[in-house]
Amino acid sequence: MKYEIVKLRERPGLVPKAARWFEHTFSIPEEEYLKSMEGMLRGEKPVPQWYIAVDGGDILGGMGVIENDHHNRPDLAPNVCAVYTDGPYRGRGIAGALLKTVCEDMAAMGIDTLYLVTDHTSLYERFGWEFLCMVEGDDGPGRMYIHKK
Ligand SMILES: CC(C)(COP(=O)(O)OP(=O)(O)OC[C@H]1O[C@@H](n2cnc3c(N)ncnc32)[C@H](O)[C@@H]1OP(=O)(O)O)[C@@H](O)C(=O)NCCC(=O)NCCS
């Protein structure tokens, strides 16, 4: 299956569409994403960043990197967040390709250690992440993973 992994800072024209896609996917207002993506476009810091997988005009999946994904360990930062592949496109390597791009891109900007909170127990191991510890999130406990480039 053909798809392209896009670093949104390199394609600012896709920001409004991506913000709508994340809103639709996570039911968080697009303004929240727009605010973060505008921060990314100012380019003052490597974080936040946003990435999508696209096929022509369609967004198939996406994820971001933010400082803290709503948990009580601000020292474990930054965090990969909003990891999602749309149902029909799952199992085709899109999340793996996005994670690979994110880890390489952040390392190229000087951030070689990333963290991620999830409920999954055997997903991120497949992509080279390691379970680190439990954390307390806004919605209860979560599993913190670490990835070193
Ligand atoms: C989890 C998710 C992002 C995977 O996306 P994807 O594009 O299908 O992932 P990939 O095709 O790159 O990789 C899939 C791999 O993970 C495995 N996998 C998928 N879902 C899994 C799960 N729930 N638990 C364990 N492994 C899982 C697949 O078997 C596959 O492994 P393989 O390559 O060894 O066959 C997607 O199913 C999704 O969006 N789910 C709903 C949202 C979600 O759970 N997001 C993560 C929040 S932390």
The ligand as a MOL file (V3000), in Angstrom:
LIG
                    3D

  0  0  0     0  0            999 V3000
M  V30 BEGIN CTAB
M  V30 COUNTS 48 50 0 0 0
M  V30 BEGIN ATOM
M  V30 1 C -2.5310 0.5930 17.4750 0
M  V30 2 C -2.5560 1.1810 16.0590 0
M  V30 3 C -2.0210 2.6140 16.0980 0
M  V30 4 C -1.6710 0.3380 15.1520 0
M  V30 5 O -1.6420 0.9640 13.8800 0
M  V30 6 P -1.2340 0.1830 12.5620 0
M  V30 7 O -0.9530 1.1800 11.5060 0
M  V30 8 O -2.2340 -0.8760 12.2720 0
M  V30 9 O 0.1230 -0.5030 13.0440 0
M  V30 10 P 1.2410 -1.2130 12.1430 0
M  V30 11 O 0.5830 -1.8170 10.9520 0
M  V30 12 O 2.3930 -0.3100 11.9390 0
M  V30 13 O 1.7580 -2.3210 13.1460 0
M  V30 14 C 0.8870 -3.2020 13.5600 0
M  V30 15 C 1.6810 -4.1650 14.4120 0
M  V30 16 O 1.2060 -4.0510 15.7120 0
M  V30 17 C 0.4540 -5.1910 16.0290 0
M  V30 18 N -0.6990 -4.7210 16.7650 0
M  V30 19 C -1.7430 -4.0020 16.3160 0
M  V30 20 N -2.6090 -3.7590 17.3300 0
M  V30 21 C -2.0710 -4.3490 18.4280 0
M  V30 22 C -2.4710 -4.4520 19.7810 0
M  V30 23 N -3.6110 -3.9100 20.2190 0
M  V30 24 N -1.6670 -5.1510 20.6390 0
M  V30 25 C -0.5210 -5.7110 20.2120 0
M  V30 26 N -0.0750 -5.6270 18.9260 0
M  V30 27 C -0.8570 -4.9620 18.0610 0
M  V30 28 C 0.1290 -5.8570 14.7230 0
M  V30 29 O -0.0410 -7.2420 14.8720 0
M  V30 30 C 1.3860 -5.5500 13.9360 0
M  V30 31 O 2.4580 -6.3790 14.2940 0
M  V30 32 P 3.3260 -7.1540 13.1760 0
M  V30 33 O 3.9470 -6.0770 12.3260 0
M  V30 34 O 4.3140 -7.9100 13.9910 0
M  V30 35 O 2.3450 -7.9680 12.4350 0
M  V30 36 C -4.0050 1.1720 15.4690 0
M  V30 37 O -4.5270 -0.1350 15.6020 0
M  V30 38 C -4.9310 2.1440 16.1610 0
M  V30 39 O -5.0000 3.2930 15.7770 0
M  V30 40 N -5.6620 1.6820 17.1930 0
M  V30 41 C -6.5840 2.5250 17.9450 0
M  V30 42 C -5.8610 3.6420 18.7040 0
M  V30 43 C -4.7430 3.1600 19.5940 0
M  V30 44 O -4.8520 2.1600 20.3090 0
M  V30 45 N -3.6390 3.9370 19.5630 0
M  V30 46 C -2.5160 3.7460 20.4370 0
M  V30 47 C -2.7260 4.6010 21.6220 0
M  V30 48 S -1.3350 4.5590 22.7200 0
M  V30 END ATOM
M  V30 BEGIN BOND
M  V30 1 1 1 2
M  V30 2 1 2 3
M  V30 3 1 2 4
M  V30 4 1 2 36
M  V30 5 1 4 5
M  V30 6 1 5 6
M  V30 7 2 6 7
M  V30 8 1 6 8
M  V30 9 1 6 9
M  V30 10 1 9 10
M  V30 11 2 10 11
M  V30 12 1 10 12
M  V30 13 1 10 13
M  V30 14 1 13 14
M  V30 15 1 14 15
M  V30 16 1 15 16
M  V30 17 1 15 30
M  V30 18 1 16 17
M  V30 19 1 17 18
M  V30 20 1 17 28
M  V30 21 1 18 19
M  V30 22 1 18 27
M  V30 23 2 19 20
M  V30 24 1 20 21
M  V30 25 1 21 22
M  V30 26 2 21 27
M  V30 27 1 22 23
M  V30 28 2 22 24
M  V30 29 1 24 25
M  V30 30 2 25 26
M  V30 31 1 26 27
M  V30 32 1 28 29
M  V30 33 1 28 30
M  V30 34 1 30 31
M  V30 35 1 31 32
M  V30 36 2 32 33
M  V30 37 1 32 34
M  V30 38 1 32 35
M  V30 39 1 36 37
M  V30 40 1 36 38
M  V30 41 2 38 39
M  V30 42 1 38 40
M  V30 43 1 40 41
M  V30 44 1 41 42
M  V30 45 1 42 43
M  V30 46 2 43 44
M  V30 47 1 43 45
M  V30 48 1 45 46
M  V30 49 1 46 47
M  V30 50 1 47 48
M  V30 END BOND
M  V30 END CTAB
M  END
